[in-house]
Amino acid sequence: MKQRLKLSFLIMAIVAASAVVFGSARINSAVASATAATPFDAAAIYSSKCAKCHGRDGRAQSLHAKHVHARDLTAAEWQNDVSDERIFNSISNGKGKMPSFKKSLSENDINSLIPYVRGLRK
């Protein structure tokens, strides 16, 4: 009887410890998702804010893109020369005919666009 009680107590302790570990992991992941945009969010942001000028593929081949002199984001030479900070600042503050997005996008949203833009490279 004592062994059964000890075994029951041990199982309850393991279950309780697991709940604490998995519960805190769930909370941490919820906090992380609330503070950082996911790749899906970056694609949605790019589609709604950037694709009109830069194109869905980043190549800026449309008539509108040519009219506003939108940058080809896929160009390897440009990708090599530009820093992440410069991409952030261009999105945030605008550049040339490109509007500023600092009032309509959070810093996390802008930061999520940087690897997305990098991923457009040819």
C-alpha positions as a printed Julia matrix, in Angstrom:
122×3 Matrix{Float64}:
  0.0    0.0     0.0
  2.83   2.4     0.84
  4.51   1.71   -2.5
  1.29   2.45   -4.36
  0.94   5.73   -2.5
  4.55   6.63   -3.31
  4.04   5.71   -6.96
  0.84   7.76   -7.14
  2.61  10.71   -5.54
  5.53  10.36   -7.98
  3.18  10.28  -10.98
  1.29  13.34   -9.69
  4.59  15.19   -9.18
  5.72  14.37  -12.74
  2.37  15.51  -14.16
  2.52  18.73  -12.14
  6.12  19.42  -13.23
  5.2   18.76  -16.85
  2.29  21.16  -16.61
  4.59  23.86  -15.26
  7.21  23.3   -17.96
  4.77  23.08  -20.87
  2.62  25.9   -19.48
  5.58  28.27  -19.29
  6.69  27.23  -22.78
  3.22  28.03  -24.06
  3.29  31.43  -22.34
  6.78  32.18  -23.71
  5.72  31.23  -27.23
  2.62  33.41  -26.93
  4.78  36.34  -25.82
  7.21  35.72  -28.68
  4.43  35.57  -31.24
  2.92  38.76  -29.87
  6.24  40.6   -30.2
  7.61  39.28  -33.49
  5.87  38.96  -36.81
  5.91  35.52  -38.37
  7.1   34.82  -41.91
  3.44  34.57  -42.92
  2.86  38.05  -41.47
  5.85  39.37  -43.4
  4.45  37.94  -46.63
  1.07  39.52  -45.92
  2.69  42.86  -45.08
  4.83  42.74  -48.21
  1.79  41.87  -50.29
 -0.26  44.75  -48.91
  2.4   47.46  -48.61
  5.25  46.67  -51.01
  4.06  44.49  -53.9
  2.23  47.34  -55.64
  5.54  48.92  -56.56
  8.14  46.17  -56.15
  5.96  43.38  -57.56
  4.94  40.14  -55.89
  8.27  38.62  -56.87
 10.3   41.73  -55.96
 11.51  42.33  -59.53
  9.67  45.69  -60.04
  8.74  44.89  -63.66
  5.26  46.48  -63.88
  4.56  49.76  -65.64
  3.79  51.35  -62.28
  7.09  50.09  -60.85
  8.99  51.53  -63.79
  7.1   54.83  -63.49
  8.03  55.25  -59.82
 11.53  53.79  -60.32
 10.97  51.04  -57.78
 14.03  49.03  -56.84
 14.45  45.45  -58.05
 14.74  43.72  -54.68
 15.98  40.5   -56.28
 19.2   42.0   -57.68
 22.19  40.19  -56.16
 24.42  43.27  -56.46
 21.96  45.4   -54.49
 21.42  42.63  -51.93
 25.21  42.42  -51.4
 25.64  46.18  -51.01
 22.71  47.07  -48.77
 22.74  46.53  -45.0
 19.79  45.36  -42.94
 19.85  48.72  -41.19
 19.51  50.53  -44.51
 16.56  48.33  -45.51
 14.94  49.08  -42.14
 15.52  52.82  -42.55
 14.22  52.86  -46.12
 11.01  51.12  -45.1
 10.61  53.2   -41.98
 11.5   56.64  -43.36
 10.89  56.16  -47.08
 13.34  56.92  -49.83
 12.84  58.87  -53.05
  9.27  58.19  -54.18
  8.89  55.4   -51.63
  6.66  56.52  -48.77
  7.47  56.21  -45.09
  5.79  53.29  -43.32
  6.8   54.09  -39.73
  3.28  55.28  -38.89
  1.51  52.28  -40.43
  3.93  49.47  -39.51
  5.43  48.59  -36.14
  9.18  48.13  -35.71
  8.56  44.37  -35.44
  6.66  44.43  -38.74
  9.5   46.31  -40.43
 12.07  43.96  -38.9
 10.11  40.97  -40.22
 10.28  42.43  -43.74
 14.09  42.45  -43.76
 14.56  38.65  -44.01
 11.59  38.53  -46.39
 13.29  41.02  -48.71
 16.56  39.09  -48.36
 14.68  35.96  -49.41
 13.68  37.6   -52.72
 17.29  37.51  -53.92
 17.88  35.74  -57.26
